[in-house]
Amino acid sequence: MHLCFVPITPDNKLSAKAILGNQKSLSEWQTAYHERMSARWNQLERGQSSMETKRKHIPTCLPDAEKFSKEIGKQQAYIDRLKERIGQESDYVGRMRDEKYDQELKVQKANQRIFELQKTNQQMERLLKKIPPGVLEELQKSNKNRSRER
């Protein structure tokens, strides 16, 4: 808890030294203030005097800084989880890309085979057209007889 006041002297001058004195008298003033306040609100605690601890003044924003530090830690953990998920998604996309590439290779090979078969079929049709009709009829009859014998 902080108490704020403006130390104005009887002649209307601003002077903390004239009102509070030196560091020792300020500490005594704070202790007396705490005793009066804790008589009414006993859950109040007096902090340690800086003369005893030799510490510098603790800024009032320090608790906020700690709160923000914790929040930053939470946000960093969230960011790390997102990065991990992005890495997993990236791995998945890589596997899908590899599978797609494999499928495309298979399609290319199948298309090449189809092209080769079409070319062979065209060659066979040209050869078939060169066979005289009489010979062709004779071949067809002999094929029918063979199929009946089976």
DSSP file (Angstrom, degrees, kcal/mol; ACC not computed):
  #  RESIDUE AA STRUCTURE BP1 BP2  ACC     N-H-->O    O-->H-N    N-H-->O    O-->H-N    TCO  KAPPA ALPHA  PHI   PSI    X-CA   Y-CA   Z-CA
    1    1 A M              0   0    0      0, 0.0     2,-0.4     0, 0.0     0, 0.0   0.000 360.0 360.0 360.0 140.7    0.0    0.0    0.0
    2    2 A H        -     0   0    0      2,-0.0     2,-0.5    58,-0.0     0, 0.0  -0.936 360.0-156.3-120.3 142.9    1.2    3.5   -0.8
    3    3 A L        -     0   0    0     -2,-0.4     2,-0.4     2,-0.0     0, 0.0  -0.974  12.4-164.7-115.5 128.5    0.3    6.7    0.8
    4    4 A C        +     0   0    0     -2,-0.5     2,-0.3     2,-0.0    -2,-0.0  -0.936  19.1 150.6-115.6 136.2    0.8    9.9   -1.3
    5    5 A F        -     0   0    0     -2,-0.4    -2,-0.0     2,-0.0     0, 0.0  -0.969  42.5-117.2-153.7 164.9    0.8   13.4    0.1
    6    6 A V        -     0   0    0     -2,-0.3     2,-1.3     2,-0.0    -2,-0.0  -0.937  25.5-137.6-110.7 116.0    2.4   16.8   -0.7
    7    7 A P        +     0   0    0      0, 0.0     8,-2.7     0, 0.0     2,-0.5  -0.587  31.3 174.3 -78.7  96.5    4.8   18.0    2.0
    8    8 A I  B     -A   14   0A   0     -2,-1.3     6,-0.2     6,-0.2     4,-0.0  -0.889  22.8-137.6-105.1 129.2    3.9   21.8    2.3
    9    9 A T    >   -     0   0    0      4,-3.4     3,-2.1    -2,-0.5     4,-0.1  -0.303  32.7 -97.8 -77.0 166.1    5.5   23.8    5.0
   10   10 A P  T 3  S+     0   0    0      0, 0.0    -1,-0.1     0, 0.0    -2,-0.0   0.774 126.8  56.1 -57.6 -25.4    3.6   26.4    7.1
   11   11 A D  T 3  S-     0   0    0      2,-0.1    -2,-0.1     1,-0.0    -3,-0.0   0.118 124.5-105.0 -94.7  24.0    4.9   29.1    4.9
   12   12 A N  S <  S+     0   0    0     -3,-2.1     2,-0.4     1,-0.2    -4,-0.0   0.828  74.4 138.3  61.3  39.0    3.5   27.2    1.8
   13   13 A K        -     0   0    0     -4,-0.1    -4,-3.4     2,-0.1     2,-0.7  -0.879  58.1-117.6-111.0 147.6    6.7   25.9    0.5
   14   14 A L  B     +A    8   0A   0     -2,-0.4     2,-0.2    -6,-0.2    -6,-0.2  -0.749  52.0 147.3 -83.5 115.5    7.2   22.4   -0.9
   15   15 A S     >  +     0   0    0     -8,-2.7     4,-1.4    -2,-0.7     5,-0.2  -0.733  28.7 179.1-157.5 101.8    9.8   20.6    1.3
   16   16 A A  H  >>S+     0   0    0     -2,-0.2     4,-3.4     1,-0.2     5,-0.8   0.880  90.3  56.5 -66.8 -37.3    9.9   16.9    2.2
   17   17 A K  H  >5S+     0   0    0      1,-0.2     4,-1.2     3,-0.2    -1,-0.2   0.889 106.3  48.8 -63.2 -40.2   13.0   17.5    4.3
   18   18 A A  H  45S+     0   0    0      2,-0.2    -1,-0.2     1,-0.1    -2,-0.2   0.854 121.5  35.1 -68.6 -34.4   11.3   20.1    6.5
   19   19 A I  H  <5S+     0   0    0     -4,-1.4    -2,-0.2     2,-0.1    -3,-0.2   0.923 133.9  22.2 -85.2 -49.0    8.2   17.9    7.1
   20   20 A L  H  <5S-     0   0    0     -4,-3.4     2,-0.2     1,-0.2    -3,-0.2   0.710  89.6-155.7 -96.8 -23.2    9.8   14.4    7.2
   21   21 A G     << -     0   0    0     -4,-1.2    -1,-0.2    -5,-0.8    -2,-0.1  -0.575  47.2 -16.6  83.3-145.8   13.4   15.1    8.1
   22   22 A N  S  > S-     0   0    0     -2,-0.2     4,-2.0    -4,-0.1     5,-0.2  -0.137  80.3 -84.4 -88.5-172.9   16.1   12.6    7.2
   23   23 A Q  H  > S+     0   0    0      1,-0.2     4,-2.2     2,-0.2     5,-0.1   0.863 126.5  53.4 -62.8 -37.5   15.8    8.9    6.1
   24   24 A K  H  > S+     0   0    0      1,-0.2     4,-2.1     2,-0.2    -1,-0.2   0.922 109.8  46.1 -65.6 -44.4   15.7    7.7    9.7
   25   25 A S  H  > S+     0   0    0      2,-0.2     4,-2.4     1,-0.2    -1,-0.2   0.851 110.6  54.7 -68.9 -32.0   12.8   10.0   10.7
   26   26 A L  H  X S+     0   0    0     -4,-2.0     4,-2.5     2,-0.2    -2,-0.2   0.927 108.4  48.5 -62.8 -44.8   11.0    9.0    7.5
   27   27 A S  H  X S+     0   0    0     -4,-2.2     4,-2.2     2,-0.2    -2,-0.2   0.897 111.9  48.9 -62.0 -41.0   11.3    5.3    8.5
   28   28 A E  H  X S+     0   0    0     -4,-2.1     4,-2.5     2,-0.2    -1,-0.2   0.897 110.4  51.3 -64.7 -40.1   10.1    6.2   12.0
   29   29 A W  H  X S+     0   0    0     -4,-2.4     4,-2.4     1,-0.2    -2,-0.2   0.915 110.2  49.0 -62.3 -43.4    7.1    8.1   10.5
   30   30 A Q  H  X S+     0   0    0     -4,-2.5     4,-2.4     2,-0.2    -2,-0.2   0.888 110.8  50.3 -64.1 -39.8    6.3    5.0    8.3
   31   31 A T  H  X S+     0   0    0     -4,-2.2     4,-2.4     2,-0.2    -2,-0.2   0.924 111.4  47.8 -64.7 -44.4    6.5    2.7   11.3
   32   32 A A  H  X S+     0   0    0     -4,-2.5     4,-2.0     2,-0.2    -2,-0.2   0.905 111.4  51.1 -62.7 -41.1    4.1    4.9   13.3
   33   33 A Y  H  X S+     0   0    0     -4,-2.4     4,-2.4     1,-0.2    -2,-0.2   0.923 110.0  49.6 -61.4 -44.5    1.8    5.1   10.4
   34   34 A H  H  X S+     0   0    0     -4,-2.4     4,-3.2     1,-0.2     5,-0.3   0.905 107.7  54.0 -61.6 -42.8    1.7    1.3   10.1
   35   35 A E  H  X S+     0   0    0     -4,-2.4     4,-1.1     1,-0.2    -1,-0.2   0.912 111.3  45.1 -59.9 -43.0    1.0    0.9   13.8
   36   36 A R  H  X S+     0   0    0     -4,-2.0     4,-0.8     2,-0.2    -1,-0.2   0.918 117.0  44.6 -67.3 -42.9   -2.0    3.2   13.5
   37   37 A M  H >X S+     0   0    0     -4,-2.4     4,-3.1     1,-0.2     3,-0.7   0.903 111.6  51.6 -69.7 -41.1   -3.3    1.5   10.3
   38   38 A S  H 3< S+     0   0    0     -4,-3.2    -1,-0.2     1,-0.2    -2,-0.2   0.719  98.8  66.2 -72.1 -18.8   -2.8   -2.0   11.5
   39   39 A A  H 3< S+     0   0    0     -4,-1.1    -1,-0.2    -5,-0.3     3,-0.2   0.876 115.3  29.9 -64.6 -35.4   -4.7   -1.3   14.8
   40   40 A R  H << S+     0   0    0     -4,-0.8     2,-0.6    -3,-0.7    -2,-0.2   0.868 134.8  30.2 -89.2 -42.3   -7.7   -0.9   12.6
   41   41 A W    ><  -     0   0    0     -4,-3.1     3,-1.6    -5,-0.1    -1,-0.3  -0.860  68.9-175.7-120.9  93.5   -6.8   -3.3    9.8
   42   42 A N  T 3  S+     0   0    0     -2,-0.6    -1,-0.1     1,-0.3    -4,-0.1   0.596  73.7  72.0 -71.7 -10.2   -4.7   -6.0   11.3
   43   43 A Q  T 3  S+     0   0    0      2,-0.1    -1,-0.3     0, 0.0     2,-0.2   0.587  73.9 106.4 -81.2  -7.6   -3.9   -7.8    8.0
   44   44 A L    <   -     0   0    0     -3,-1.6     2,-0.4    -7,-0.1    -3,-0.0  -0.486  57.7-155.7 -71.0 140.1   -1.6   -5.0    6.9
   45   45 A E        -     0   0    0     -2,-0.2     2,-0.5     0, 0.0    -2,-0.1  -0.934  11.7-130.1-119.1 142.4    2.1   -5.8    7.1
   46   46 A R        -     0   0    0     -2,-0.4     3,-0.1     1,-0.0   -15,-0.0  -0.777  25.4-132.4 -88.7 127.6    5.0   -3.4    7.4
   47   47 A G        -     0   0    0     -2,-0.5     2,-0.2     1,-0.1     3,-0.1  -0.278  34.3 -87.0 -70.3 165.1    7.7   -3.9    4.9
   48   48 A Q        -     0   0    0      1,-0.1    -1,-0.1     2,-0.0     2,-0.1  -0.474  47.4-104.3 -74.3 145.6   11.3   -4.1    6.0
   49   49 A S    >>  -     0   0    0     -2,-0.2     4,-2.2     1,-0.1     3,-0.8  -0.430  17.2-133.9 -68.5 140.2   13.1   -0.8    6.2
   50   50 A S  H 3> S+     0   0    0      1,-0.3     4,-2.0     2,-0.2     5,-0.2   0.723 106.7  65.4 -68.5 -19.5   15.6   -0.1    3.4
   51   51 A M  H 34 S+     0   0    0      2,-0.2    -1,-0.3     1,-0.2   -27,-0.0   0.837 108.2  40.1 -69.4 -30.6   18.1    1.0    6.1
   52   52 A E  H <4 S+     0   0    0     -3,-0.8    -2,-0.2     1,-0.1    -1,-0.2   0.899 124.0  36.3 -80.8 -44.2   18.1   -2.7    7.3
   53   53 A T  H  < S-     0   0    0     -4,-2.2    -2,-0.2     2,-0.1    -3,-0.2   0.682  92.2-141.2 -84.9 -17.7   18.0   -4.4    3.9
   54   54 A K     <  +     0   0    0     -4,-2.0     2,-0.2    -5,-0.2    -3,-0.1   0.699  52.0 144.9  63.3  21.0   20.2   -1.8    2.1
   55   55 A R        -     0   0    0     -5,-0.2    -1,-0.2    -6,-0.2     2,-0.1  -0.481  50.6-115.8 -87.6 160.5   18.0   -2.2   -1.0
   56   56 A K        -     0   0    0      1,-0.2    -1,-0.1    -2,-0.2     2,-0.1  -0.375  53.6 -66.7 -83.3 170.9   17.1    0.6   -3.4
   57   57 A H        -     0   0    0     -2,-0.1    -1,-0.2     1,-0.1     0, 0.0  -0.352  48.2-131.4 -60.5 134.1   13.6    1.8   -3.8
   58   58 A I        -     0   0    0     -3,-0.1    -1,-0.1    -2,-0.1    -3,-0.0  -0.806  26.4-122.4 -88.7 119.5   11.3   -0.9   -5.3
   59   59 A P    >   -     0   0    0      0, 0.0     3,-1.5     0, 0.0    -1,-0.0  -0.287  10.3-128.7 -62.7 146.6    9.3    0.7   -8.2
   60   60 A T  T 3  S+     0   0    0      1,-0.3     4,-0.4     2,-0.1    -2,-0.0   0.710 107.3  62.5 -68.6 -18.5    5.6    0.5   -7.8
   61   61 A C  T 3> S+     0   0    0      1,-0.2     4,-2.4     2,-0.1    -1,-0.3   0.533  76.6  93.3 -83.7  -4.7    5.4   -0.9  -11.3
   62   62 A L  H <> S+     0   0    0     -3,-1.5     4,-2.5     1,-0.2     5,-0.2   0.906  82.5  50.7 -58.4 -45.9    7.4   -4.0  -10.4
   63   63 A P  H  > S+     0   0    0      0, 0.0     4,-2.3     0, 0.0    -1,-0.2   0.902 111.8  49.4 -59.0 -37.5    4.3   -6.2   -9.6
   64   64 A D  H  > S+     0   0    0     -4,-0.4     4,-3.0     2,-0.2    -2,-0.2   0.901 109.0  52.4 -65.1 -39.6    2.9   -5.2  -13.0
   65   65 A A  H  X S+     0   0    0     -4,-2.4     4,-2.5     2,-0.2    -1,-0.2   0.906 109.8  48.4 -62.4 -41.2    6.2   -6.1  -14.6
   66   66 A E  H  X S+     0   0    0     -4,-2.5     4,-2.3     2,-0.2    -1,-0.2   0.913 112.0  49.3 -64.8 -41.4    6.1   -9.5  -12.9
   67   67 A K  H  X S+     0   0    0     -4,-2.3     4,-2.3     1,-0.2    -2,-0.2   0.930 113.5  45.9 -61.5 -45.6    2.5  -10.0  -14.1
   68   68 A F  H  X S+     0   0    0     -4,-3.0     4,-2.9     1,-0.2    -2,-0.2   0.867 109.4  55.6 -66.0 -35.4    3.4   -9.0  -17.6
   69   69 A S  H  X S+     0   0    0     -4,-2.5     4,-2.2    -5,-0.2    -1,-0.2   0.915 109.1  46.8 -62.5 -42.7    6.5  -11.2  -17.5
   70   70 A K  H  X S+     0   0    0     -4,-2.3     4,-2.3     2,-0.2    -2,-0.2   0.917 112.8  49.7 -64.1 -42.2    4.2  -14.2  -16.6
   71   71 A E  H  X S+     0   0    0     -4,-2.3     4,-2.7     1,-0.2    -2,-0.2   0.901 109.6  51.1 -64.0 -40.3    1.8  -13.2  -19.4
   72   72 A I  H  X S+     0   0    0     -4,-2.9     4,-2.7     1,-0.2    -1,-0.2   0.901 108.6  52.6 -62.5 -40.0    4.7  -13.0  -21.8
   73   73 A G  H  X S+     0   0    0     -4,-2.2     4,-2.2     2,-0.2    -2,-0.2   0.912 110.4  47.4 -61.1 -42.4    5.8  -16.5  -20.7
   74   74 A K  H  X S+     0   0    0     -4,-2.3     4,-2.3     2,-0.2    -2,-0.2   0.925 112.9  48.5 -63.7 -44.4    2.4  -17.8  -21.4
   75   75 A Q  H  X S+     0   0    0     -4,-2.7     4,-2.6     1,-0.2    -2,-0.2   0.882 110.4  51.5 -64.0 -38.0    2.3  -16.1  -24.8
   76   76 A Q  H  X S+     0   0    0     -4,-2.7     4,-2.6     2,-0.2    -1,-0.2   0.901 109.1  50.6 -65.4 -40.3    5.7  -17.5  -25.6
   77   77 A A  H  X S+     0   0    0     -4,-2.2     4,-2.3     2,-0.2    -2,-0.2   0.908 111.0  49.3 -62.8 -41.0    4.6  -21.0  -24.7
   78   78 A Y  H  X S+     0   0    0     -4,-2.3     4,-2.4     2,-0.2    -2,-0.2   0.919 111.1  49.3 -63.2 -43.8    1.5  -20.5  -26.9
   79   79 A I  H  X S+     0   0    0     -4,-2.6     4,-2.7     1,-0.2    -2,-0.2   0.902 109.9  51.8 -61.8 -41.3    3.8  -19.3  -29.8
   80   80 A D  H  X S+     0   0    0     -4,-2.6     4,-2.4     2,-0.2    -1,-0.2   0.906 109.4  49.6 -62.7 -41.0    6.1  -22.4  -29.3
   81   81 A R  H  X S+     0   0    0     -4,-2.3     4,-2.4     2,-0.2    -1,-0.2   0.910 111.4  49.3 -64.0 -40.3    3.0  -24.7  -29.5
   82   82 A L  H  X S+     0   0    0     -4,-2.4     4,-2.8     2,-0.2    -2,-0.2   0.912 109.9  50.8 -64.3 -41.5    1.9  -23.0  -32.7
   83   83 A K  H  X S+     0   0    0     -4,-2.7     4,-2.4     2,-0.2    -2,-0.2   0.908 110.4  49.8 -61.6 -41.1    5.4  -23.3  -34.1
   84   84 A E  H  X S+     0   0    0     -4,-2.4     4,-2.3     2,-0.2    -1,-0.2   0.920 111.9  47.9 -63.1 -42.9    5.4  -27.0  -33.3
   85   85 A R  H  X S+     0   0    0     -4,-2.4     4,-2.8     2,-0.2    -2,-0.2   0.904 110.2  51.7 -65.1 -40.3    2.0  -27.4  -34.9
   86   86 A I  H  X S+     0   0    0     -4,-2.8     4,-2.8     1,-0.2    -1,-0.2   0.906 108.9  51.8 -61.8 -40.4    3.2  -25.5  -38.0
   87   87 A G  H  X S+     0   0    0     -4,-2.4     4,-2.4     2,-0.2    -2,-0.2   0.911 110.6  47.6 -61.4 -42.1    6.2  -27.8  -38.2
   88   88 A Q  H  X S+     0   0    0     -4,-2.3     4,-2.3     2,-0.2    -2,-0.2   0.918 113.1  48.1 -64.4 -43.0    3.9  -30.8  -38.0
   89   89 A E  H  X S+     0   0    0     -4,-2.8     4,-2.8     1,-0.2    -2,-0.2   0.893 110.5  52.2 -64.1 -38.7    1.7  -29.3  -40.7
   90   90 A S  H  X S+     0   0    0     -4,-2.8     4,-2.5     2,-0.2    -2,-0.2   0.909 108.9  49.6 -63.8 -41.9    4.7  -28.6  -42.8
   91   91 A D  H  X S+     0   0    0     -4,-2.4     4,-2.4     2,-0.2    -2,-0.2   0.916 111.6  49.3 -61.0 -42.9    5.9  -32.2  -42.5
   92   92 A Y  H  X S+     0   0    0     -4,-2.3     4,-2.6     2,-0.2    -2,-0.2   0.925 110.8  49.3 -62.6 -45.1    2.4  -33.4  -43.5
   93   93 A V  H  X S+     0   0    0     -4,-2.8     4,-2.7     1,-0.2    -1,-0.2   0.901 110.1  52.4 -61.6 -40.7    2.4  -31.0  -46.5
   94   94 A G  H  X S+     0   0    0     -4,-2.5     4,-2.4     2,-0.2    -1,-0.2   0.919 110.1  47.3 -61.4 -43.7    5.8  -32.3  -47.5
   95   95 A R  H  X S+     0   0    0     -4,-2.4     4,-2.6     2,-0.2    -2,-0.2   0.914 112.7  49.2 -64.2 -41.3    4.6  -35.9  -47.4
   96   96 A M  H  X S+     0   0    0     -4,-2.6     4,-2.8     2,-0.2    -2,-0.2   0.899 110.6  50.8 -64.1 -39.8    1.5  -35.0  -49.4
   97   97 A R  H  X S+     0   0    0     -4,-2.7     4,-2.4     2,-0.2    -2,-0.2   0.913 111.3  48.2 -63.5 -42.2    3.7  -33.2  -52.0
   98   98 A D  H  X S+     0   0    0     -4,-2.4     4,-2.4     2,-0.2    -2,-0.2   0.910 112.5  48.2 -64.6 -42.0    6.0  -36.3  -52.2
   99   99 A E  H  X S+     0   0    0     -4,-2.6     4,-2.6     2,-0.2    -2,-0.2   0.912 111.6  50.4 -64.0 -41.5    3.0  -38.6  -52.6
  100  100 A K  H  X S+     0   0    0     -4,-2.8     4,-2.7     2,-0.2    -2,-0.2   0.911 110.1  50.2 -62.6 -41.3    1.5  -36.3  -55.3
  101  101 A Y  H  X S+     0   0    0     -4,-2.4     4,-2.3     2,-0.2    -1,-0.2   0.921 110.3  49.7 -62.5 -43.6    4.9  -36.3  -57.1
  102  102 A D  H  X S+     0   0    0     -4,-2.4     4,-2.1     1,-0.2    -2,-0.2   0.915 111.9  48.6 -61.0 -42.2    4.9  -40.1  -57.0
  103  103 A Q  H  X S+     0   0    0     -4,-2.6     4,-2.5     1,-0.2    -2,-0.2   0.905 109.6  52.0 -64.9 -40.5    1.4  -40.2  -58.3
  104  104 A E  H  X S+     0   0    0     -4,-2.7     4,-2.6     1,-0.2    -1,-0.2   0.893 108.3  51.5 -63.2 -38.6    2.3  -37.8  -61.1
  105  105 A L  H  X S+     0   0    0     -4,-2.3     4,-2.5     2,-0.2    -1,-0.2   0.918 109.9  49.4 -62.4 -42.7    5.2  -40.0  -62.1
  106  106 A K  H  X S+     0   0    0     -4,-2.1     4,-2.6     2,-0.2    -2,-0.2   0.910 111.3  49.3 -62.2 -42.3    2.9  -43.0  -62.2
  107  107 A V  H  X S+     0   0    0     -4,-2.5     4,-2.8     2,-0.2    -2,-0.2   0.914 110.7  50.3 -63.7 -42.4    0.5  -41.1  -64.4
  108  108 A Q  H  X S+     0   0    0     -4,-2.6     4,-2.3     2,-0.2    -2,-0.2   0.917 111.9  47.4 -61.5 -42.8    3.3  -40.0  -66.7
  109  109 A K  H  X S+     0   0    0     -4,-2.5     4,-2.4     2,-0.2    -2,-0.2   0.908 112.8  49.1 -64.9 -41.2    4.5  -43.6  -67.0
  110  110 A A  H  X S+     0   0    0     -4,-2.6     4,-2.5     2,-0.2    -2,-0.2   0.914 111.4  49.1 -64.5 -41.9    0.9  -44.8  -67.7
  111  111 A N  H  X S+     0   0    0     -4,-2.8     4,-2.5     2,-0.2    -2,-0.2   0.889 110.4  51.2 -63.5 -38.9    0.5  -42.1  -70.4
  112  112 A Q  H  X S+     0   0    0     -4,-2.3     4,-2.4     2,-0.2    -2,-0.2   0.914 110.9  48.3 -63.2 -42.6    3.8  -43.1  -72.0
  113  113 A R  H  X S+     0   0    0     -4,-2.4     4,-2.6     2,-0.2    -2,-0.2   0.904 111.1  50.4 -64.8 -41.4    2.7  -46.7  -72.1
  114  114 A I  H  X S+     0   0    0     -4,-2.5     4,-2.6     2,-0.2    -2,-0.2   0.921 110.4  50.2 -61.8 -43.6   -0.7  -45.7  -73.6
  115  115 A F  H  X S+     0   0    0     -4,-2.5     4,-2.3     1,-0.2    -2,-0.2   0.922 111.0  48.7 -60.1 -44.9    1.1  -43.7  -76.2
  116  116 A E  H  X S+     0   0    0     -4,-2.4     4,-2.4     1,-0.2    -1,-0.2   0.909 111.9  48.8 -62.9 -41.8    3.4  -46.6  -77.0
  117  117 A L  H  X S+     0   0    0     -4,-2.6     4,-2.6     2,-0.2    -2,-0.2   0.891 110.6  50.7 -66.2 -38.7    0.4  -49.0  -77.3
  118  118 A Q  H  X S+     0   0    0     -4,-2.6     4,-2.4     2,-0.2    -1,-0.2   0.902 110.7  49.5 -63.5 -40.8   -1.5  -46.5  -79.6
  119  119 A K  H  X S+     0   0    0     -4,-2.3     4,-2.1     2,-0.2    -2,-0.2   0.924 112.3  47.1 -63.5 -44.6    1.6  -46.3  -81.8
  120  120 A T  H  X S+     0   0    0     -4,-2.4     4,-2.4     1,-0.2    -2,-0.2   0.903 111.0  52.6 -62.8 -40.9    1.8  -50.1  -81.9
  121  121 A N  H  X S+     0   0    0     -4,-2.6     4,-2.3     1,-0.2    -2,-0.2   0.898 108.3  50.1 -62.8 -41.5   -1.9  -50.3  -82.7
  122  122 A Q  H  X S+     0   0    0     -4,-2.4     4,-2.1     2,-0.2    -1,-0.2   0.893 110.6  49.9 -64.2 -39.3   -1.5  -47.8  -85.6
  123  123 A Q  H  X S+     0   0    0     -4,-2.1     4,-2.3     2,-0.2    -2,-0.2   0.909 110.7  49.9 -64.7 -41.0    1.4  -49.9  -87.0
  124  124 A M  H  X S+     0   0    0     -4,-2.4     4,-2.7     1,-0.2    -2,-0.2   0.890 109.4  51.4 -65.2 -38.7   -0.7  -53.1  -86.7
  125  125 A E  H  X S+     0   0    0     -4,-2.3     4,-2.0     2,-0.2    -1,-0.2   0.901 109.8  49.6 -65.0 -40.2   -3.7  -51.4  -88.5
  126  126 A R  H  X S+     0   0    0     -4,-2.1     4,-0.9     2,-0.2    -2,-0.2   0.911 113.2  46.4 -64.2 -41.6   -1.4  -50.3  -91.3
  127  127 A L  H >X S+     0   0    0     -4,-2.3     4,-0.7     1,-0.2     3,-0.5   0.905 110.5  53.2 -65.2 -40.2    0.0  -53.8  -91.6
  128  128 A L  H >< S+     0   0    0     -4,-2.7     3,-0.8     1,-0.2    -1,-0.2   0.865 105.4  54.3 -63.2 -36.5   -3.5  -55.3  -91.5
  129  129 A K  H 3< S+     0   0    0     -4,-2.0    -1,-0.2     1,-0.2    -2,-0.2   0.752 103.0  58.0 -68.4 -24.1   -4.6  -53.0  -94.4
  130  130 A K  H << S+     0   0    0     -4,-0.9    -1,-0.2    -3,-0.5    -2,-0.2   0.668  83.7  97.3 -80.8 -16.6   -1.7  -54.3  -96.5
  131  131 A I  S << S-     0   0    0     -3,-0.8     5,-0.0    -4,-0.7    -3,-0.0  -0.586  86.5-112.5 -74.4 129.6   -2.9  -57.9  -96.2
  132  132 A P     >  -     0   0    0      0, 0.0     4,-2.1     0, 0.0     3,-0.3  -0.318  23.4-119.1 -61.3 145.0   -4.9  -58.9  -99.3
  133  133 A P  H  > S+     0   0    0      0, 0.0     4,-2.2     0, 0.0     5,-0.2   0.836 111.2  54.1 -56.9 -36.7   -8.7  -59.4  -98.6
  134  134 A G  H  > S+     0   0    0      2,-0.2     4,-2.0     1,-0.2     5,-0.1   0.918 109.8  46.0 -65.0 -43.6   -8.7  -63.1  -99.7
  135  135 A V  H  > S+     0   0    0     -3,-0.3     4,-2.2     1,-0.2    -1,-0.2   0.875 111.4  53.6 -65.9 -37.4   -5.8  -64.0  -97.4
  136  136 A L  H  X S+     0   0    0     -4,-2.1     4,-2.2     2,-0.2    -2,-0.2   0.906 108.0  49.2 -65.1 -41.9   -7.5  -62.1  -94.5
  137  137 A E  H  X S+     0   0    0     -4,-2.2     4,-2.2     1,-0.2    -1,-0.2   0.909 110.3  51.4 -63.7 -41.7  -10.8  -64.1  -95.0
  138  138 A E  H  X S+     0   0    0     -4,-2.0     4,-2.1     1,-0.2    -2,-0.2   0.897 110.1  49.2 -62.5 -41.4   -8.8  -67.3  -95.0
  139  139 A L  H  X S+     0   0    0     -4,-2.2     4,-2.0     1,-0.2    -1,-0.2   0.899 109.7  51.6 -64.6 -41.0   -7.1  -66.4  -91.8
  140  140 A Q  H  X S+     0   0    0     -4,-2.2     4,-1.8     1,-0.2    -2,-0.2   0.897 110.0  49.5 -64.2 -39.6  -10.4  -65.5  -90.1
  141  141 A K  H  X S+     0   0    0     -4,-2.2     4,-2.1     1,-0.2    -1,-0.2   0.906 110.5  49.4 -65.2 -42.1  -11.9  -68.9  -91.1
  142  142 A S  H  X S+     0   0    0     -4,-2.1     4,-1.9     1,-0.2    -1,-0.2   0.864 109.3  52.4 -68.0 -33.7   -9.0  -70.8  -89.8
  143  143 A N  H  X S+     0   0    0     -4,-2.0     4,-1.9     2,-0.2    -1,-0.2   0.877 108.2  51.4 -67.5 -37.0   -9.2  -68.9  -86.5
  144  144 A K  H  X S+     0   0    0     -4,-1.8     4,-1.6     1,-0.2    -2,-0.2   0.909 109.4  50.2 -65.8 -41.2  -12.9  -69.7  -86.2
  145  145 A N  H  X S+     0   0    0     -4,-2.1     4,-1.7     1,-0.2    -2,-0.2   0.896 109.8  50.4 -64.7 -40.6  -12.1  -73.4  -86.7
  146  146 A R  H  X S+     0   0    0     -4,-1.9     4,-1.1     1,-0.2    -1,-0.2   0.891 108.5  51.7 -64.0 -39.4   -9.4  -73.4  -84.1
  147  147 A S  H  < S+     0   0    0     -4,-1.9    -1,-0.2     1,-0.2    -2,-0.2   0.843 108.6  51.6 -69.9 -30.7  -11.7  -71.8  -81.5
  148  148 A R  H  < S+     0   0    0     -4,-1.6    -1,-0.2     1,-0.2    -2,-0.2   0.847 105.7  55.9 -70.7 -35.0  -14.4  -74.4  -82.2
  149  149 A E  H  <        0   0    0     -4,-1.7    -1,-0.2     1,-0.3    -2,-0.2   0.756 360.0 360.0 -70.1 -25.0  -11.9  -77.2  -81.6
  150  150 A R     <        0   0    0     -4,-1.1    -1,-0.3    -5,-0.1    -2,-0.2   0.460 360.0 360.0 -77.3 360.0  -11.0  -75.9  -78.2
